[in-house]
């Protein structure tokens, strides 16, 4: 009898220990965050840089104890910049992986095709690269909107591009070259609206397709129309063909376009022909603040990119910041439930220190855009890198660094 009682007691202790371990495992269950973007193909310099920025943030947060005592776990998927692939991934991340939230979307078309599934599932999405103006307004007709963004949307960029060409540099005859994707054509519309506000109509508006390698026809039309500057909306490989086409024609006018002119596959493929191209940037790879310096050092040490240059600095920085914004919302909500995270994002009580900026109440119930018009500056391609186009912008950023260092 004593033996049976001792054996029973042993089983009870063992069962209790197992139950305790199970409880601990449940308490430490990872919070899954989807990461979707093109990690292969023409958009991959943006996608990979974004993904790597996300990884840095997740590693830092997990080393500091995670969120709600739980580690963050990324679930990465390559959408190949294809709308149909993005749709498949969204359904997989929601139904199979049970993600708490998703960050990413590089391409506007993929975002518009995919994010409706998250909206239906009440799972927050943090667009950290795609810039189509309509992205955060796709569900304005619904009672709740689960789509957020921490990238400079095209309604910010297009007026900046037009202002740079007309007000700052004095050009009146403008040509627009935009790719045939949702991104390119929505951006073209934004450029034309911004030009109309200046009472200017483009002398040439030309379209090209992804993977086009000869822009001669479009460039000749722009040249014959007397264009003094070419405004662009596209991605790196095709933008490089515009610069190369200008070189072949012996026609050199300024290229001013959306932020994608900073992509490595534009800079490298265009070579010297890309020098002088200007574009809005939320982040330039210069250590102008302690936060940026730390981020750049960590990124280069961890991923060791070629020539110590981040392929897409904007994508990397915004990817990094998107995780900290989500982490702050989950912490404030004290929950991984979508509606509670959404509500927290719309009313963040504590500023979030990011690489792009310090986010102080970045979102409201009616405004899901974290980046405001005062944040982007102009970058310029020079010597295979992007630098500050205007010394005053660099000076202002450096002054911020001095102030932060004194704190």
C-alpha positions in Angstrom: 0.0 0.0 0.0 2.8 2.4 0.9 4.6 1.5 -2.4 1.4 2.2 -4.4 0.9 5.5 -2.6 4.5 6.5 -3.2 4.2 5.5 -6.9 0.9 7.5 -7.2 2.5 10.5 -5.5 5.4 10.3 -8.0 3.0 10.3 -10.9 1.1 13.3 -9.5 4.3 15.2 -9.0 5.5 14.3 -12.5 2.1 15.2 -14.0 2.1 18.5 -12.2 5.6 19.3 -13.5 4.5 18.5 -17.1 1.5 20.7 -16.6 3.7 23.5 -15.3 6.0 23.1 -18.3 3.1 23.2 -20.7 1.8 26.3 -19.0 5.2 28.0 -19.3 5.4 27.0 -23.0 2.0 28.5 -23.6 3.0 31.7 -21.8 6.1 31.9 -24.0 4.3 31.0 -27.2 5.8 33.2 -30.0 3.8 36.1 -31.5 3.7 35.4 -35.2 4.2 38.4 -37.5 3.9 37.8 -41.3 6.5 39.4 -43.5 5.5 39.5 -47.2 7.4 41.0 -50.1 9.4 40.2 -53.2 12.6 38.5 -52.2 13.4 37.5 -55.8 13.0 39.4 -59.1 13.3 43.1 -60.1 11.8 44.4 -56.8 13.9 42.2 -54.6 16.4 44.9 -53.5 13.4 46.6 -51.8 12.0 43.3 -50.4 15.2 41.9 -49.1 16.2 45.2 -47.5 12.8 45.5 -45.8 13.0 41.9 -44.6 16.5 42.4 -43.2 15.3 45.6 -41.4 12.5 43.7 -39.9 14.9 40.9 -38.7 17.1 43.5 -36.9 14.1 44.9 -35.0 12.8 41.5 -34.1 16.2 40.4 -32.8 16.6 43.5 -30.7 13.1 43.2 -29.2 13.5 39.5 -28.4 16.9 40.1 -26.7 15.1 42.7 -24.6 12.5 40.2 -23.4 10.0 40.2 -26.3 6.5 41.6 -26.2 4.2 40.7 -23.4 6.8 38.2 -22.2 6.7 36.4 -25.6 9.2 36.3 -28.4 8.3 37.7 -31.8 8.5 35.2 -34.7 8.5 36.2 -38.3 6.8 34.1 -41.0 8.4 35.2 -44.2 6.9 34.7 -47.7 8.2 35.7 -51.1 5.3 37.3 -53.1 7.5 37.7 -56.2 5.8 41.0 -56.8 2.8 39.1 -58.2 -0.7 39.9 -57.2 -2.0 36.3 -57.3 0.9 35.1 -55.2 0.3 37.9 -52.7 -3.3 36.7 -52.4 -2.2 33.1 -51.8 0.2 34.2 -49.1 -2.3 36.3 -47.3 -4.7 33.4 -47.0 -1.9 31.1 -45.8 -0.6 33.5 -43.2 -4.1 34.1 -41.9 -5.6 30.6 -42.0 -2.6 28.3 -41.5 0.0 30.4 -39.7 -2.5 32.4 -37.6 -0.4 35.5 -37.7 -1.1 38.3 -35.2 -0.2 41.0 -37.8 1.6 41.3 -41.1 4.2 43.8 -42.3 5.5 44.4 -45.8 4.0 44.8 -49.2 6.5 46.4 -51.6 4.3 46.7 -54.6 1.1 48.7 -54.7 -0.8 46.2 -56.8 0.1 43.3 -54.5 -1.1 45.3 -51.5 -4.4 46.2 -53.1 -5.0 42.6 -54.1 -4.0 41.0 -50.8 -4.9 43.2 -47.9 -8.7 42.7 -48.2 -8.2 39.2 -46.6 -6.6 40.8 -43.5 -9.3 43.4 -43.4 -12.0 40.6 -43.4 -10.0 38.7 -40.7 -9.5 41.9 -38.6 -5.8 41.4 -38.6 -3.7 44.6 -38.8 -1.4 45.2 -41.7 1.6 47.6 -41.6 2.5 48.6 -45.1 6.1 49.6 -44.8 7.2 50.2 -48.4 4.3 50.3 -50.9 3.3 53.9 -51.5 0.1 54.0 -53.7 -2.0 56.7 -52.2 -5.2 54.5 -52.2 -3.6 51.7 -50.1 -4.8 53.0 -46.7 -8.1 54.2 -48.1 -9.2 50.9 -49.7 -11.7 50.3 -46.9 -12.8 53.8 -46.0 -16.4 52.7 -46.6 -16.2 50.1 -43.8 -16.7 50.7 -40.0 -13.1 49.7 -39.1 -9.9 49.9 -41.1 -7.0 47.5 -40.4 -4.6 48.9 -42.9 -1.8 51.1 -41.7 1.4 52.5 -43.3 4.8 53.9 -42.4 6.0 54.9 -45.9 5.7 58.2 -47.7 2.6 57.8 -49.9 2.5 59.1 -53.4 0.3 62.1 -52.5 3.3 63.3 -50.5 5.9 62.3 -53.1 4.3 63.6 -56.3 4.0 67.2 -55.2 7.6 67.1 -53.9 8.8 65.8 -57.3 6.9 68.5 -59.1 8.1 71.2 -56.7 11.7 70.1 -57.2 11.4 70.3 -61.0 9.4 73.5 -61.3 9.9 75.7 -58.3 13.5 74.7 -57.3 15.0 74.1 -60.7 12.9 76.3 -63.0 11.8 73.7 -65.6 8.5 74.3 -67.4 8.4 71.6 -70.0 8.0 68.3 -68.2 7.8 64.7 -69.5 6.4 61.8 -67.4 7.6 58.2 -67.9 5.7 55.7 -65.7 5.5 51.9 -65.8 2.2 50.1 -66.6 1.7 48.7 -63.1 -0.8 50.0 -60.5 2.1 51.7 -58.8 3.3 53.5 -62.0 -0.1 54.5 -63.2 -1.4 55.7 -59.9 1.8 57.6 -59.4 1.4 59.2 -62.9 -2.0 60.4 -61.9 -0.6 62.0 -58.8 2.1 63.7 -60.8 -0.4 65.1 -63.3 -2.6 66.4 -60.4 0.4 68.1 -58.9 1.4 69.6 -62.2 -2.2 70.8 -62.7 -2.0 72.8 -59.5 0.9 74.6 -61.1 -1.1 75.2 -64.3 1.3 73.0 -66.2 0.5 70.1 -68.5 3.2 67.5 -69.3 4.5 67.8 -72.8 4.8 64.0 -73.0 3.3 61.2 -71.0 4.7 57.8 -71.8 4.2 54.3 -70.5 6.5 51.3 -70.3 6.2 47.7 -69.1 8.1 45.7 -66.5 11.2 44.1 -68.1 11.3 46.5 -71.0 14.9 47.0 -72.0 14.6 49.7 -74.7 13.0 53.1 -73.9 14.1 54.8 -77.1 10.6 55.4 -78.5 9.4 57.0 -75.2 12.5 59.1 -74.8 12.4 60.3 -78.4 8.8 61.5 -77.9 9.9 63.4 -74.8 12.9 64.9 -76.5 11.0 66.0 -79.5 8.4 67.6 -77.3 11.2 69.7 -75.8 11.1 68.2 -72.3 13.5 69.9 -69.9 13.2 67.2 -67.2 11.8 63.7 -67.0 9.7 62.7 -64.0 9.5 59.0 -63.4 7.4 56.4 -61.6 8.7 52.8 -61.8 11.3 50.5 -60.2 15.0 50.2 -60.5 15.7 47.9 -63.5 13.4 49.9 -65.9 14.4 53.2 -64.5 18.0 52.3 -65.3 16.9 51.7 -68.9 15.6 55.2 -69.0 19.0 56.6 -67.9 20.9 54.2 -70.3 18.5 55.2 -73.2 19.3 58.9 -72.5 23.0 58.1 -72.7 22.6 56.3 -76.0 20.7 59.2 -77.5 23.2 61.8 -76.2 20.3 63.5 -74.5 20.9 64.4 -70.9 18.1 66.1 -68.9 17.4 65.7 -65.2 15.6 62.6 -63.9 13.4 63.4 -60.9 11.2 60.6 -59.7 9.7 58.7 -56.8 11.8 57.2 -54.1 12.6 54.1 -56.1 15.4 55.9 -57.9 17.4 55.0 -54.8 17.2 51.3 -55.5 20.6 49.5 -56.0 19.5 48.0 -59.3 18.9 51.5 -60.7 22.2 52.9 -59.4 24.3 49.9 -60.5 22.6 49.3 -63.8 22.6 53.0 -64.8 26.2 53.6 -63.8 27.4 57.2 -64.4 24.2 57.8 -66.4 22.3 57.7 -63.2 24.3 60.3 -61.4 22.2 63.4 -60.6 18.9 61.6 -60.4 16.9 62.9 -57.5 14.1 61.4 -55.4 12.2 61.9 -52.1 13.7 59.8 -49.2 12.6 59.1 -45.7 16.0 57.7 -44.9 19.5 58.2 -46.4 22.4 55.9 -45.4 24.2 58.6 -43.4 24.8 58.4 -39.6 23.1 61.8 -38.9 21.5 60.7 -35.6 22.7 58.2 -32.9 19.7 55.9 -33.8 20.6 55.9 -37.5 24.2 55.4 -36.8 23.4 52.3 -34.6 21.0 51.0 -37.2 23.5 51.3 -40.0 26.3 49.7 -38.1 24.1 46.8 -37.0 22.7 46.3 -40.6 26.2 46.3 -42.2 27.6 44.0 -39.5 24.7 41.5 -39.7 24.1 41.4 -43.5 27.5 42.5 -44.9 26.1 44.0 -48.1 28.3 44.7 -51.1 30.3 48.0 -50.9 28.9 48.6 -47.4 25.8 50.0 -49.1 22.2 49.0 -48.1 20.5 48.0 -51.4 17.4 49.9 -50.4 18.0 52.0 -47.3 14.4 53.4 -47.2 13.0 49.9 -47.3 15.3 48.7 -44.6 14.6 51.6 -42.2 10.9 51.5 -42.7 10.8 47.7 -42.3 12.7 48.1 -39.0 10.3 50.9 -37.7 7.2 48.9 -38.7 8.1 46.2 -36.1 8.6 48.7 -33.3 5.3 50.4 -34.1 3.5 47.0 -34.0 5.3 46.0 -30.8 4.3 49.3 -29.1 0.6 48.7 -30.1 0.6 45.0 -28.9 2.2 46.1 -25.6 -0.3 48.9 -25.1 -3.2 46.7 -26.0 -1.9 43.9 -23.7 -3.3 41.6 -26.3 -2.7 39.9 -29.6 -6.3 40.4 -30.8 -6.6 42.3 -34.0 -9.3 44.8 -33.0 -7.4 45.7 -29.8 -4.1 46.2 -31.6 -5.8 48.4 -34.2 -7.3 50.5 -31.5 -3.9 50.9 -29.8 -2.2 51.9 -33.1 -4.9 54.6 -33.5 -4.0 56.0 -30.1 -0.4 55.2 -29.2 0.2 56.7 -25.8 4.0 56.6 -25.8 6.3 57.9 -28.6 8.1 55.2 -30.6 11.7 55.9 -31.4 12.4 54.8 -35.0 15.1 55.1 -37.5 13.1 57.3 -39.9 11.7 59.5 -37.1 10.3 59.4 -33.6 6.6 58.5 -34.0 4.5 60.7 -31.7 0.9 59.6 -32.1 1.5 58.6 -35.7 -2.0 57.3 -36.3 -5.6 58.3 -35.5 -8.9 56.5 -36.2 -9.2 58.5 -39.5 -5.5 58.8 -40.5 -3.5 55.6 -40.9 -0.4 57.3 -42.4 2.6 57.6 -40.1 4.8 59.6 -42.5 3.9 63.3 -42.9 5.0 65.7 -45.6 7.7 67.3 -43.4 9.7 64.0 -43.0 11.0 63.2 -46.6 14.0 65.0 -48.0 15.6 64.9 -51.4 18.3 62.4 -52.1 20.6 62.4 -55.1 22.6 59.6 -56.8 26.3 60.4 -56.8 29.2 58.0 -57.1 27.0 54.9 -56.8 25.4 56.0 -53.6 22.5 58.2 -52.5 23.5 61.4 -50.7 21.5 64.4 -49.4 20.7 66.6 -52.4 20.6 69.8 -50.3 23.3 70.5 -47.6 20.7 72.2 -45.4 18.8 68.9 -45.1 22.0 67.2 -44.0 22.8 70.0 -41.6 19.3 69.8 -40.0 19.7 66.0 -39.5 23.1 66.5 -38.0 21.8 69.1 -35.6 19.2 66.5 -34.4 22.1 64.1 -33.8 23.9 66.7 -31.6 20.7 67.3 -29.6 20.1 63.5 -29.1 23.7 63.0 -28.0 23.3 65.6 -25.3 20.3 63.9 -23.8 
